[in-house]
């Protein structure tokens, strides 16, 4: 696999398809794929347990380190939905190609069914997802170079469109 000149980073709310689309985009571009949430789980254990045992601040510090590691790969990098909350992460994204994946609440409802995501526990998951997504929307917009919606059609079509967009920027 040949690394890109810079990473292609996927950001967006929980359930937007960053991991699923990211794997397809990496394959389409012939580069590696790095998922910050997967990296955290491999190194530190399940995210819900990290939230319970150590708190969100500790998780965000681990996430920040995972983002740095992912960007260094110059492949496709899927960030956790809250990674953009960190100002240093937002600054680090500037030299990279950043794609915002969006999804409609009615679609994400089926994707988050039976979720174990810590920020959605003990609440109405869709109402909480909507609140969090709206709160983070300006940060996603700040870092994004392009936006693709994953609400309609197969995710493979979204991935193909991102691959075409990325190739046009190289």
Phi and psi in radians as a Rosetta constraint file:
Dihedral C 1 N 2 CA 2 C 2 CIRCULARHARMONIC -1.735 0.35
Dihedral N 2 CA 2 C 2 N 3 CIRCULARHARMONIC 2.176 0.35
Dihedral C 2 N 3 CA 3 C 3 CIRCULARHARMONIC -1.162 0.35
Dihedral N 3 CA 3 C 3 N 4 CIRCULARHARMONIC 2.708 0.35
Dihedral C 3 N 4 CA 4 C 4 CIRCULARHARMONIC -1.332 0.35
Dihedral N 4 CA 4 C 4 N 5 CIRCULARHARMONIC 2.894 0.35
Dihedral C 4 N 5 CA 5 C 5 CIRCULARHARMONIC -1.161 0.35
Dihedral N 5 CA 5 C 5 N 6 CIRCULARHARMONIC -0.487 0.35
Dihedral C 5 N 6 CA 6 C 6 CIRCULARHARMONIC -2.606 0.35
Dihedral N 6 CA 6 C 6 N 7 CIRCULARHARMONIC 2.805 0.35
Dihedral C 6 N 7 CA 7 C 7 CIRCULARHARMONIC -1.210 0.35
Dihedral N 7 CA 7 C 7 N 8 CIRCULARHARMONIC 2.650 0.35
Dihedral C 7 N 8 CA 8 C 8 CIRCULARHARMONIC -1.865 0.35
Dihedral N 8 CA 8 C 8 N 9 CIRCULARHARMONIC 2.003 0.35
Dihedral C 8 N 9 CA 9 C 9 CIRCULARHARMONIC -1.919 0.35
Dihedral N 9 CA 9 C 9 N 10 CIRCULARHARMONIC 2.322 0.35
Dihedral C 9 N 10 CA 10 C 10 CIRCULARHARMONIC -1.827 0.35
Dihedral N 10 CA 10 C 10 N 11 CIRCULARHARMONIC 2.189 0.35
Dihedral C 10 N 11 CA 11 C 11 CIRCULARHARMONIC -2.157 0.35
Dihedral N 11 CA 11 C 11 N 12 CIRCULARHARMONIC 2.871 0.35
Dihedral C 11 N 12 CA 12 C 12 CIRCULARHARMONIC 2.602 0.35
Dihedral N 12 CA 12 C 12 N 13 CIRCULARHARMONIC 3.062 0.35
Dihedral C 12 N 13 CA 13 C 13 CIRCULARHARMONIC -1.226 0.35
Dihedral N 13 CA 13 C 13 N 14 CIRCULARHARMONIC 2.860 0.35
Dihedral C 13 N 14 CA 14 C 14 CIRCULARHARMONIC -0.923 0.35
Dihedral N 14 CA 14 C 14 N 15 CIRCULARHARMONIC 2.394 0.35
Dihedral C 14 N 15 CA 15 C 15 CIRCULARHARMONIC 1.413 0.35
Dihedral N 15 CA 15 C 15 N 16 CIRCULARHARMONIC 0.102 0.35
Dihedral C 15 N 16 CA 16 C 16 CIRCULARHARMONIC -1.339 0.35
Dihedral N 16 CA 16 C 16 N 17 CIRCULARHARMONIC -0.270 0.35
Dihedral C 16 N 17 CA 17 C 17 CIRCULARHARMONIC 1.767 0.35
Dihedral N 17 CA 17 C 17 N 18 CIRCULARHARMONIC 0.376 0.35
Dihedral C 17 N 18 CA 18 C 18 CIRCULARHARMONIC -1.026 0.35
Dihedral N 18 CA 18 C 18 N 19 CIRCULARHARMONIC -0.745 0.35
Dihedral C 18 N 19 CA 19 C 19 CIRCULARHARMONIC -1.217 0.35
Dihedral N 19 CA 19 C 19 N 20 CIRCULARHARMONIC -0.850 0.35
Dihedral C 19 N 20 CA 20 C 20 CIRCULARHARMONIC -1.109 0.35
Dihedral N 20 CA 20 C 20 N 21 CIRCULARHARMONIC -0.815 0.35
Dihedral C 20 N 21 CA 21 C 21 CIRCULARHARMONIC -1.189 0.35
Dihedral N 21 CA 21 C 21 N 22 CIRCULARHARMONIC -0.720 0.35
Dihedral C 21 N 22 CA 22 C 22 CIRCULARHARMONIC -1.015 0.35
Dihedral N 22 CA 22 C 22 N 23 CIRCULARHARMONIC -0.769 0.35
Dihedral C 22 N 23 CA 23 C 23 CIRCULARHARMONIC -1.046 0.35
Dihedral N 23 CA 23 C 23 N 24 CIRCULARHARMONIC -0.740 0.35
Dihedral C 23 N 24 CA 24 C 24 CIRCULARHARMONIC -1.175 0.35
Dihedral N 24 CA 24 C 24 N 25 CIRCULARHARMONIC -0.706 0.35
Dihedral C 24 N 25 CA 25 C 25 CIRCULARHARMONIC -1.133 0.35
Dihedral N 25 CA 25 C 25 N 26 CIRCULARHARMONIC -0.779 0.35
Dihedral C 25 N 26 CA 26 C 26 CIRCULARHARMONIC -1.034 0.35
Dihedral N 26 CA 26 C 26 N 27 CIRCULARHARMONIC -0.765 0.35
Dihedral C 26 N 27 CA 27 C 27 CIRCULARHARMONIC -1.085 0.35
Dihedral N 27 CA 27 C 27 N 28 CIRCULARHARMONIC -0.767 0.35
Dihedral C 27 N 28 CA 28 C 28 CIRCULARHARMONIC -1.108 0.35
Dihedral N 28 CA 28 C 28 N 29 CIRCULARHARMONIC -0.555 0.35
Dihedral C 28 N 29 CA 29 C 29 CIRCULARHARMONIC -1.611 0.35
Dihedral N 29 CA 29 C 29 N 30 CIRCULARHARMONIC -0.172 0.35
Dihedral C 29 N 30 CA 30 C 30 CIRCULARHARMONIC 1.239 0.35
Dihedral N 30 CA 30 C 30 N 31 CIRCULARHARMONIC 0.636 0.35
Dihedral C 30 N 31 CA 31 C 31 CIRCULARHARMONIC -2.246 0.35
Dihedral N 31 CA 31 C 31 N 32 CIRCULARHARMONIC 3.032 0.35
Dihedral C 31 N 32 CA 32 C 32 CIRCULARHARMONIC -1.313 0.35
Dihedral N 32 CA 32 C 32 N 33 CIRCULARHARMONIC 2.832 0.35
Dihedral C 32 N 33 CA 33 C 33 CIRCULARHARMONIC -2.156 0.35
Dihedral N 33 CA 33 C 33 N 34 CIRCULARHARMONIC 2.339 0.35
Dihedral C 33 N 34 CA 34 C 34 CIRCULARHARMONIC -2.256 0.35
Dihedral N 34 CA 34 C 34 N 35 CIRCULARHARMONIC 2.141 0.35
Dihedral C 34 N 35 CA 35 C 35 CIRCULARHARMONIC -1.949 0.35
Dihedral N 35 CA 35 C 35 N 36 CIRCULARHARMONIC 2.042 0.35
Dihedral C 35 N 36 CA 36 C 36 CIRCULARHARMONIC -1.075 0.35
Dihedral N 36 CA 36 C 36 N 37 CIRCULARHARMONIC -0.666 0.35
Dihedral C 36 N 37 CA 37 C 37 CIRCULARHARMONIC -1.121 0.35
Dihedral N 37 CA 37 C 37 N 38 CIRCULARHARMONIC -0.727 0.35
Dihedral C 37 N 38 CA 38 C 38 CIRCULARHARMONIC -1.117 0.35
Dihedral N 38 CA 38 C 38 N 39 CIRCULARHARMONIC -0.727 0.35
Dihedral C 38 N 39 CA 39 C 39 CIRCULARHARMONIC -1.075 0.35
Dihedral N 39 CA 39 C 39 N 40 CIRCULARHARMONIC -0.721 0.35
Dihedral C 39 N 40 CA 40 C 40 CIRCULARHARMONIC -1.134 0.35
Dihedral N 40 CA 40 C 40 N 41 CIRCULARHARMONIC -0.793 0.35
Dihedral C 40 N 41 CA 41 C 41 CIRCULARHARMONIC -1.074 0.35
Dihedral N 41 CA 41 C 41 N 42 CIRCULARHARMONIC -0.771 0.35
Dihedral C 41 N 42 CA 42 C 42 CIRCULARHARMONIC -1.065 0.35
Dihedral N 42 CA 42 C 42 N 43 CIRCULARHARMONIC -0.705 0.35
Dihedral C 42 N 43 CA 43 C 43 CIRCULARHARMONIC -1.505 0.35
Dihedral N 43 CA 43 C 43 N 44 CIRCULARHARMONIC -0.512 0.35
Dihedral C 43 N 44 CA 44 C 44 CIRCULARHARMONIC -2.265 0.35
Dihedral N 44 CA 44 C 44 N 45 CIRCULARHARMONIC -0.137 0.35
Dihedral C 44 N 45 CA 45 C 45 CIRCULARHARMONIC 1.801 0.35
Dihedral N 45 CA 45 C 45 N 46 CIRCULARHARMONIC 3.118 0.35
Dihedral C 45 N 46 CA 46 C 46 CIRCULARHARMONIC -1.020 0.35
Dihedral N 46 CA 46 C 46 N 47 CIRCULARHARMONIC 2.399 0.35
Dihedral C 46 N 47 CA 47 C 47 CIRCULARHARMONIC -1.049 0.35
Dihedral N 47 CA 47 C 47 N 48 CIRCULARHARMONIC -0.774 0.35
Dihedral C 47 N 48 CA 48 C 48 CIRCULARHARMONIC -0.993 0.35
Dihedral N 48 CA 48 C 48 N 49 CIRCULARHARMONIC -0.649 0.35
Dihedral C 48 N 49 CA 49 C 49 CIRCULARHARMONIC -1.219 0.35
Dihedral N 49 CA 49 C 49 N 50 CIRCULARHARMONIC -0.645 0.35
Dihedral C 49 N 50 CA 50 C 50 CIRCULARHARMONIC -1.082 0.35
Dihedral N 50 CA 50 C 50 N 51 CIRCULARHARMONIC -0.750 0.35
Dihedral C 50 N 51 CA 51 C 51 CIRCULARHARMONIC -1.072 0.35
Dihedral N 51 CA 51 C 51 N 52 CIRCULARHARMONIC -0.803 0.35
Dihedral C 51 N 52 CA 52 C 52 CIRCULARHARMONIC -1.161 0.35
Dihedral N 52 CA 52 C 52 N 53 CIRCULARHARMONIC -0.804 0.35
Dihedral C 52 N 53 CA 53 C 53 CIRCULARHARMONIC -1.412 0.35
Dihedral N 53 CA 53 C 53 N 54 CIRCULARHARMONIC -0.643 0.35
Dihedral C 53 N 54 CA 54 C 54 CIRCULARHARMONIC -2.095 0.35
Dihedral N 54 CA 54 C 54 N 55 CIRCULARHARMONIC -0.279 0.35
Dihedral C 54 N 55 CA 55 C 55 CIRCULARHARMONIC 1.627 0.35
Dihedral N 55 CA 55 C 55 N 56 CIRCULARHARMONIC 2.896 0.35
Dihedral C 55 N 56 CA 56 C 56 CIRCULARHARMONIC -1.150 0.35
Dihedral N 56 CA 56 C 56 N 57 CIRCULARHARMONIC -0.659 0.35
Dihedral C 56 N 57 CA 57 C 57 CIRCULARHARMONIC -1.057 0.35
Dihedral N 57 CA 57 C 57 N 58 CIRCULARHARMONIC -0.740 0.35
Dihedral C 57 N 58 CA 58 C 58 CIRCULARHARMONIC -1.111 0.35
Dihedral N 58 CA 58 C 58 N 59 CIRCULARHARMONIC -0.773 0.35
Dihedral C 58 N 59 CA 59 C 59 CIRCULARHARMONIC -1.031 0.35
Dihedral N 59 CA 59 C 59 N 60 CIRCULARHARMONIC -0.768 0.35
Dihedral C 59 N 60 CA 60 C 60 CIRCULARHARMONIC -1.099 0.35
Dihedral N 60 CA 60 C 60 N 61 CIRCULARHARMONIC -0.599 0.35
Dihedral C 60 N 61 CA 61 C 61 CIRCULARHARMONIC -1.160 0.35
Dihedral N 61 CA 61 C 61 N 62 CIRCULARHARMONIC -0.727 0.35
Dihedral C 61 N 62 CA 62 C 62 CIRCULARHARMONIC -1.119 0.35
Dihedral N 62 CA 62 C 62 N 63 CIRCULARHARMONIC -0.692 0.35
Dihedral C 62 N 63 CA 63 C 63 CIRCULARHARMONIC -1.111 0.35
Dihedral N 63 CA 63 C 63 N 64 CIRCULARHARMONIC -0.728 0.35
Dihedral C 63 N 64 CA 64 C 64 CIRCULARHARMONIC -1.025 0.35
Dihedral N 64 CA 64 C 64 N 65 CIRCULARHARMONIC -0.777 0.35
Dihedral C 64 N 65 CA 65 C 65 CIRCULARHARMONIC -1.131 0.35
Dihedral N 65 CA 65 C 65 N 66 CIRCULARHARMONIC -0.696 0.35
Dihedral C 65 N 66 CA 66 C 66 CIRCULARHARMONIC -1.140 0.35
Dihedral N 66 CA 66 C 66 N 67 CIRCULARHARMONIC -0.649 0.35
Dihedral C 66 N 67 CA 67 C 67 CIRCULARHARMONIC -1.089 0.35
Dihedral N 67 CA 67 C 67 N 68 CIRCULARHARMONIC -0.809 0.35
Dihedral C 67 N 68 CA 68 C 68 CIRCULARHARMONIC -1.015 0.35
Dihedral N 68 CA 68 C 68 N 69 CIRCULARHARMONIC -0.785 0.35
Dihedral C 68 N 69 CA 69 C 69 CIRCULARHARMONIC -1.078 0.35
Dihedral N 69 CA 69 C 69 N 70 CIRCULARHARMONIC -0.761 0.35
Dihedral C 69 N 70 CA 70 C 70 CIRCULARHARMONIC -1.122 0.35
Dihedral N 70 CA 70 C 70 N 71 CIRCULARHARMONIC -0.775 0.35
Dihedral C 70 N 71 CA 71 C 71 CIRCULARHARMONIC -1.096 0.35
Dihedral N 71 CA 71 C 71 N 72 CIRCULARHARMONIC -0.541 0.35
Dihedral C 71 N 72 CA 72 C 72 CIRCULARHARMONIC -1.198 0.35
Dihedral N 72 CA 72 C 72 N 73 CIRCULARHARMONIC -0.287 0.35
Dihedral C 72 N 73 CA 73 C 73 CIRCULARHARMONIC -1.340 0.35
Dihedral N 73 CA 73 C 73 N 74 CIRCULARHARMONIC -0.352 0.35
Dihedral C 73 N 74 CA 74 C 74 CIRCULARHARMONIC 0.916 0.35
Dihedral N 74 CA 74 C 74 N 75 CIRCULARHARMONIC 0.644 0.35
Dihedral C 74 N 75 CA 75 C 75 CIRCULARHARMONIC -2.012 0.35
Dihedral N 75 CA 75 C 75 N 76 CIRCULARHARMONIC -2.583 0.35
Dihedral C 75 N 76 CA 76 C 76 CIRCULARHARMONIC -1.649 0.35
Dihedral N 76 CA 76 C 76 N 77 CIRCULARHARMONIC 2.292 0.35
Dihedral C 76 N 77 CA 77 C 77 CIRCULARHARMONIC -2.212 0.35
Dihedral N 77 CA 77 C 77 N 78 CIRCULARHARMONIC 2.162 0.35
Dihedral C 77 N 78 CA 78 C 78 CIRCULARHARMONIC -1.747 0.35
Dihedral N 78 CA 78 C 78 N 79 CIRCULARHARMONIC 2.120 0.35
Dihedral C 78 N 79 CA 79 C 79 CIRCULARHARMONIC -1.660 0.35
Dihedral N 79 CA 79 C 79 N 80 CIRCULARHARMONIC 2.598 0.35
Dihedral C 79 N 80 CA 80 C 80 CIRCULARHARMONIC -1.092 0.35
Dihedral N 80 CA 80 C 80 N 81 CIRCULARHARMONIC 2.699 0.35
Dihedral C 80 N 81 CA 81 C 81 CIRCULARHARMONIC -0.984 0.35
Dihedral N 81 CA 81 C 81 N 82 CIRCULARHARMONIC -0.540 0.35
Dihedral C 81 N 82 CA 82 C 82 CIRCULARHARMONIC -1.683 0.35
Dihedral N 82 CA 82 C 82 N 83 CIRCULARHARMONIC 0.041 0.35
Dihedral C 82 N 83 CA 83 C 83 CIRCULARHARMONIC -1.029 0.35
Dihedral N 83 CA 83 C 83 N 84 CIRCULARHARMONIC -0.550 0.35
Dihedral C 83 N 84 CA 84 C 84 CIRCULARHARMONIC -1.253 0.35
Dihedral N 84 CA 84 C 84 N 85 CIRCULARHARMONIC -0.124 0.35
Dihedral C 84 N 85 CA 85 C 85 CIRCULARHARMONIC -1.153 0.35
Dihedral N 85 CA 85 C 85 N 86 CIRCULARHARMONIC -0.419 0.35
Dihedral C 85 N 86 CA 86 C 86 CIRCULARHARMONIC -1.498 0.35
Dihedral N 86 CA 86 C 86 N 87 CIRCULARHARMONIC 2.121 0.35
Dihedral C 86 N 87 CA 87 C 87 CIRCULARHARMONIC -1.077 0.35
Dihedral N 87 CA 87 C 87 N 88 CIRCULARHARMONIC -0.643 0.35
Dihedral C 87 N 88 CA 88 C 88 CIRCULARHARMONIC -1.152 0.35
Dihedral N 88 CA 88 C 88 N 89 CIRCULARHARMONIC -0.661 0.35
Dihedral C 88 N 89 CA 89 C 89 CIRCULARHARMONIC -1.109 0.35
Dihedral N 89 CA 89 C 89 N 90 CIRCULARHARMONIC -0.794 0.35
Dihedral C 89 N 90 CA 90 C 90 CIRCULARHARMONIC -1.020 0.35
Dihedral N 90 CA 90 C 90 N 91 CIRCULARHARMONIC -0.726 0.35
Dihedral C 90 N 91 CA 91 C 91 CIRCULARHARMONIC -1.141 0.35
Dihedral N 91 CA 91 C 91 N 92 CIRCULARHARMONIC -0.703 0.35
Dihedral C 91 N 92 CA 92 C 92 CIRCULARHARMONIC -1.141 0.35
Dihedral N 92 CA 92 C 92 N 93 CIRCULARHARMONIC -0.407 0.35
Dihedral C 92 N 93 CA 93 C 93 CIRCULARHARMONIC -1.341 0.35
Dihedral N 93 CA 93 C 93 N 94 CIRCULARHARMONIC -0.320 0.35
Dihedral C 93 N 94 CA 94 C 94 CIRCULARHARMONIC -0.906 0.35
Dihedral N 94 CA 94 C 94 N 95 CIRCULARHARMONIC -0.766 0.35
Dihedral C 94 N 95 CA 95 C 95 CIRCULARHARMONIC -1.414 0.35
Dihedral N 95 CA 95 C 95 N 96 CIRCULARHARMONIC -0.034 0.35
Dihedral C 95 N 96 CA 96 C 96 CIRCULARHARMONIC -1.803 0.35
Dihedral N 96 CA 96 C 96 N 97 CIRCULARHARMONIC 2.863 0.35
Dihedral C 96 N 97 CA 97 C 97 CIRCULARHARMONIC -1.481 0.35
Dihedral N 97 CA 97 C 97 N 98 CIRCULARHARMONIC 2.115 0.35
Dihedral C 97 N 98 CA 98 C 98 CIRCULARHARMONIC -2.059 0.35
Dihedral N 98 CA 98 C 98 N 99 CIRCULARHARMONIC 2.196 0.35
Dihedral C 98 N 99 CA 99 C 99 CIRCULARHARMONIC -1.952 0.35
Dihedral N 99 CA 99 C 99 N 100 CIRCULARHARMONIC 2.218 0.35
Dihedral C 99 N 100 CA 100 C 100 CIRCULARHARMONIC -1.621 0.35
Dihedral N 100 CA 100 C 100 N 101 CIRCULARHARMONIC 2.152 0.35
Dihedral C 100 N 101 CA 101 C 101 CIRCULARHARMONIC -1.727 0.35
Dihedral N 101 CA 101 C 101 N 102 CIRCULARHARMONIC 2.246 0.35
Dihedral C 101 N 102 CA 102 C 102 CIRCULARHARMONIC -1.983 0.35
Dihedral N 102 CA 102 C 102 N 103 CIRCULARHARMONIC 2.829 0.35
Dihedral C 102 N 103 CA 103 C 103 CIRCULARHARMONIC -2.710 0.35
Dihedral N 103 CA 103 C 103 N 104 CIRCULARHARMONIC 2.519 0.35
Dihedral C 103 N 104 CA 104 C 104 CIRCULARHARMONIC -1.350 0.35
Dihedral N 104 CA 104 C 104 N 105 CIRCULARHARMONIC 2.536 0.35
Dihedral C 104 N 105 CA 105 C 105 CIRCULARHARMONIC -0.949 0.35
Dihedral N 105 CA 105 C 105 N 106 CIRCULARHARMONIC -0.669 0.35
Dihedral C 105 N 106 CA 106 C 106 CIRCULARHARMONIC -1.145 0.35
Dihedral N 106 CA 106 C 106 N 107 CIRCULARHARMONIC -0.522 0.35
Dihedral C 106 N 107 CA 107 C 107 CIRCULARHARMONIC -1.385 0.35
Dihedral N 107 CA 107 C 107 N 108 CIRCULARHARMONIC -0.728 0.35
Dihedral C 107 N 108 CA 108 C 108 CIRCULARHARMONIC -1.159 0.35
Dihedral N 108 CA 108 C 108 N 109 CIRCULARHARMONIC -0.414 0.35
Dihedral C 108 N 109 CA 109 C 109 CIRCULARHARMONIC -0.973 0.35
Dihedral N 109 CA 109 C 109 N 110 CIRCULARHARMONIC -0.765 0.35
Dihedral C 109 N 110 CA 110 C 110 CIRCULARHARMONIC -1.269 0.35
Dihedral N 110 CA 110 C 110 N 111 CIRCULARHARMONIC -0.537 0.35
Dihedral C 110 N 111 CA 111 C 111 CIRCULARHARMONIC -1.258 0.35
Dihedral N 111 CA 111 C 111 N 112 CIRCULARHARMONIC -0.462 0.35
Dihedral C 111 N 112 CA 112 C 112 CIRCULARHARMONIC -1.774 0.35
Dihedral N 112 CA 112 C 112 N 113 CIRCULARHARMONIC 0.111 0.35
Dihedral C 112 N 113 CA 113 C 113 CIRCULARHARMONIC -0.996 0.35
Dihedral N 113 CA 113 C 113 N 114 CIRCULARHARMONIC 2.387 0.35
Dihedral C 113 N 114 CA 114 C 114 CIRCULARHARMONIC 1.003 0.35
Dihedral N 114 CA 114 C 114 N 115 CIRCULARHARMONIC 0.631 0.35
Dihedral C 114 N 115 CA 115 C 115 CIRCULARHARMONIC -1.223 0.35
Dihedral N 115 CA 115 C 115 N 116 CIRCULARHARMONIC 2.597 0.35
Dihedral C 115 N 116 CA 116 C 116 CIRCULARHARMONIC -1.934 0.35
Dihedral N 116 CA 116 C 116 N 117 CIRCULARHARMONIC 0.216 0.35
Dihedral C 116 N 117 CA 117 C 117 CIRCULARHARMONIC -1.133 0.35
Dihedral N 117 CA 117 C 117 N 118 CIRCULARHARMONIC 2.180 0.35
Dihedral C 117 N 118 CA 118 C 118 CIRCULARHARMONIC -0.986 0.35
Dihedral N 118 CA 118 C 118 N 119 CIRCULARHARMONIC -0.676 0.35
Dihedral C 118 N 119 CA 119 C 119 CIRCULARHARMONIC -1.281 0.35
Dihedral N 119 CA 119 C 119 N 120 CIRCULARHARMONIC -0.177 0.35
Dihedral C 119 N 120 CA 120 C 120 CIRCULARHARMONIC -1.895 0.35
Dihedral N 120 CA 120 C 120 N 121 CIRCULARHARMONIC 0.026 0.35
Dihedral C 120 N 121 CA 121 C 121 CIRCULARHARMONIC -1.320 0.35
Dihedral N 121 CA 121 C 121 N 122 CIRCULARHARMONIC 2.458 0.35
Dihedral C 121 N 122 CA 122 C 122 CIRCULARHARMONIC 1.272 0.35
Dihedral N 122 CA 122 C 122 N 123 CIRCULARHARMONIC 0.267 0.35
Dihedral C 122 N 123 CA 123 C 123 CIRCULARHARMONIC -2.401 0.35
Dihedral N 123 CA 123 C 123 N 124 CIRCULARHARMONIC 3.027 0.35
Dihedral C 123 N 124 CA 124 C 124 CIRCULARHARMONIC -1.253 0.35
Dihedral N 124 CA 124 C 124 N 125 CIRCULARHARMONIC 1.870 0.35
Dihedral C 124 N 125 CA 125 C 125 CIRCULARHARMONIC -0.982 0.35
Dihedral N 125 CA 125 C 125 N 126 CIRCULARHARMONIC -0.711 0.35
Dihedral C 125 N 126 CA 126 C 126 CIRCULARHARMONIC -1.288 0.35
Dihedral N 126 CA 126 C 126 N 127 CIRCULARHARMONIC -0.679 0.35
Dihedral C 126 N 127 CA 127 C 127 CIRCULARHARMONIC -1.106 0.35
Dihedral N 127 CA 127 C 127 N 128 CIRCULARHARMONIC -0.734 0.35
Dihedral C 127 N 128 CA 128 C 128 CIRCULARHARMONIC -1.207 0.35
Dihedral N 128 CA 128 C 128 N 129 CIRCULARHARMONIC -0.717 0.35
Dihedral C 128 N 129 CA 129 C 129 CIRCULARHARMONIC -1.027 0.35
Dihedral N 129 CA 129 C 129 N 130 CIRCULARHARMONIC -0.770 0.35
Dihedral C 129 N 130 CA 130 C 130 CIRCULARHARMONIC -1.096 0.35
Dihedral N 130 CA 130 C 130 N 131 CIRCULARHARMONIC -0.776 0.35
Dihedral C 130 N 131 CA 131 C 131 CIRCULARHARMONIC -1.064 0.35
Dihedral N 131 CA 131 C 131 N 132 CIRCULARHARMONIC -0.856 0.35
Dihedral C 131 N 132 CA 132 C 132 CIRCULARHARMONIC -1.109 0.35
Dihedral N 132 CA 132 C 132 N 133 CIRCULARHARMONIC -0.773 0.35
Dihedral C 132 N 133 CA 133 C 133 CIRCULARHARMONIC -1.077 0.35
Dihedral N 133 CA 133 C 133 N 134 CIRCULARHARMONIC -0.753 0.35
Dihedral C 133 N 134 CA 134 C 134 CIRCULARHARMONIC -1.160 0.35
Dihedral N 134 CA 134 C 134 N 135 CIRCULARHARMONIC -0.656 0.35
Dihedral C 134 N 135 CA 135 C 135 CIRCULARHARMONIC -1.135 0.35
Dihedral N 135 CA 135 C 135 N 136 CIRCULARHARMONIC -0.662 0.35
Dihedral C 135 N 136 CA 136 C 136 CIRCULARHARMONIC -1.543 0.35
Dihedral N 136 CA 136 C 136 N 137 CIRCULARHARMONIC -0.223 0.35
Dihedral C 136 N 137 CA 137 C 137 CIRCULARHARMONIC -0.907 0.35
Dihedral N 137 CA 137 C 137 N 138 CIRCULARHARMONIC -0.773 0.35
Dihedral C 137 N 138 CA 138 C 138 CIRCULARHARMONIC -1.106 0.35
Dihedral N 138 CA 138 C 138 N 139 CIRCULARHARMONIC -0.569 0.35
Dihedral C 138 N 139 CA 139 C 139 CIRCULARHARMONIC -1.246 0.35
Dihedral N 139 CA 139 C 139 N 140 CIRCULARHARMONIC -0.713 0.35
Dihedral C 139 N 140 CA 140 C 140 CIRCULARHARMONIC -1.065 0.35
Dihedral N 140 CA 140 C 140 N 141 CIRCULARHARMONIC -0.786 0.35
Dihedral C 140 N 141 CA 141 C 141 CIRCULARHARMONIC -1.110 0.35
Dihedral N 141 CA 141 C 141 N 142 CIRCULARHARMONIC -0.626 0.35
Dihedral C 141 N 142 CA 142 C 142 CIRCULARHARMONIC -1.061 0.35
Dihedral N 142 CA 142 C 142 N 143 CIRCULARHARMONIC -0.674 0.35
Dihedral C 142 N 143 CA 143 C 143 CIRCULARHARMONIC -1.670 0.35
Dihedral N 143 CA 143 C 143 N 144 CIRCULARHARMONIC -0.282 0.35
Dihedral C 143 N 144 CA 144 C 144 CIRCULARHARMONIC -1.390 0.35
Dihedral N 144 CA 144 C 144 N 145 CIRCULARHARMONIC 2.404 0.35
Dihedral C 144 N 145 CA 145 C 145 CIRCULARHARMONIC -1.660 0.35
Dihedral N 145 CA 145 C 145 N 146 CIRCULARHARMONIC -0.402 0.35
Dihedral C 145 N 146 CA 146 C 146 CIRCULARHARMONIC -2.712 0.35
Dihedral N 146 CA 146 C 146 N 147 CIRCULARHARMONIC 2.718 0.35
Dihedral C 146 N 147 CA 147 C 147 CIRCULARHARMONIC -2.231 0.35
Dihedral N 147 CA 147 C 147 N 148 CIRCULARHARMONIC 2.358 0.35
Dihedral C 147 N 148 CA 148 C 148 CIRCULARHARMONIC -2.298 0.35
Dihedral N 148 CA 148 C 148 N 149 CIRCULARHARMONIC 2.361 0.35
Dihedral C 148 N 149 CA 149 C 149 CIRCULARHARMONIC -1.667 0.35
Dihedral N 149 CA 149 C 149 N 150 CIRCULARHARMONIC 2.393 0.35
Dihedral C 149 N 150 CA 150 C 150 CIRCULARHARMONIC -1.841 0.35
Dihedral N 150 CA 150 C 150 N 151 CIRCULARHARMONIC 0.243 0.35
Dihedral C 150 N 151 CA 151 C 151 CIRCULARHARMONIC -1.325 0.35
Dihedral N 151 CA 151 C 151 N 152 CIRCULARHARMONIC -0.462 0.35
Dihedral C 151 N 152 CA 152 C 152 CIRCULARHARMONIC -2.198 0.35
Dihedral N 152 CA 152 C 152 N 153 CIRCULARHARMONIC 2.498 0.35
Dihedral C 152 N 153 CA 153 C 153 CIRCULARHARMONIC 1.328 0.35
Dihedral N 153 CA 153 C 153 N 154 CIRCULARHARMONIC 3.053 0.35
Dihedral C 153 N 154 CA 154 C 154 CIRCULARHARMONIC -1.262 0.35
Dihedral N 154 CA 154 C 154 N 155 CIRCULARHARMONIC 2.602 0.35
Dihedral C 154 N 155 CA 155 C 155 CIRCULARHARMONIC -1.108 0.35
Dihedral N 155 CA 155 C 155 N 156 CIRCULARHARMONIC -0.447 0.35
Dihedral C 155 N 156 CA 156 C 156 CIRCULARHARMONIC -1.098 0.35
Dihedral N 156 CA 156 C 156 N 157 CIRCULARHARMONIC -0.591 0.35
Dihedral C 156 N 157 CA 157 C 157 CIRCULARHARMONIC -1.191 0.35
Dihedral N 157 CA 157 C 157 N 158 CIRCULARHARMONIC -0.673 0.35
Dihedral C 157 N 158 CA 158 C 158 CIRCULARHARMONIC -1.116 0.35
Dihedral N 158 CA 158 C 158 N 159 CIRCULARHARMONIC -0.785 0.35
Dihedral C 158 N 159 CA 159 C 159 CIRCULARHARMONIC -1.062 0.35
Dihedral N 159 CA 159 C 159 N 160 CIRCULARHARMONIC -0.756 0.35
Dihedral C 159 N 160 CA 160 C 160 CIRCULARHARMONIC -1.056 0.35
Dihedral N 160 CA 160 C 160 N 161 CIRCULARHARMONIC -0.712 0.35
Dihedral C 160 N 161 CA 161 C 161 CIRCULARHARMONIC -1.150 0.35
Dihedral N 161 CA 161 C 161 N 162 CIRCULARHARMONIC -0.662 0.35
Dihedral C 161 N 162 CA 162 C 162 CIRCULARHARMONIC -1.202 0.35
Dihedral N 162 CA 162 C 162 N 163 CIRCULARHARMONIC -0.710 0.35
Dihedral C 162 N 163 CA 163 C 163 CIRCULARHARMONIC -1.029 0.35
Dihedral N 163 CA 163 C 163 N 164 CIRCULARHARMONIC -0.798 0.35
Dihedral C 163 N 164 CA 164 C 164 CIRCULARHARMONIC -1.088 0.35
Dihedral N 164 CA 164 C 164 N 165 CIRCULARHARMONIC -0.758 0.35
Dihedral C 164 N 165 CA 165 C 165 CIRCULARHARMONIC -1.062 0.35
Dihedral N 165 CA 165 C 165 N 166 CIRCULARHARMONIC -0.815 0.35
Dihedral C 165 N 166 CA 166 C 166 CIRCULARHARMONIC -1.089 0.35
Dihedral N 166 CA 166 C 166 N 167 CIRCULARHARMONIC -0.722 0.35
Dihedral C 166 N 167 CA 167 C 167 CIRCULARHARMONIC -1.137 0.35
Dihedral N 167 CA 167 C 167 N 168 CIRCULARHARMONIC -0.586 0.35
Dihedral C 167 N 168 CA 168 C 168 CIRCULARHARMONIC -1.201 0.35
Dihedral N 168 CA 168 C 168 N 169 CIRCULARHARMONIC -0.336 0.35
Dihedral C 168 N 169 CA 169 C 169 CIRCULARHARMONIC -1.639 0.35
Dihedral N 169 CA 169 C 169 N 170 CIRCULARHARMONIC -0.121 0.35
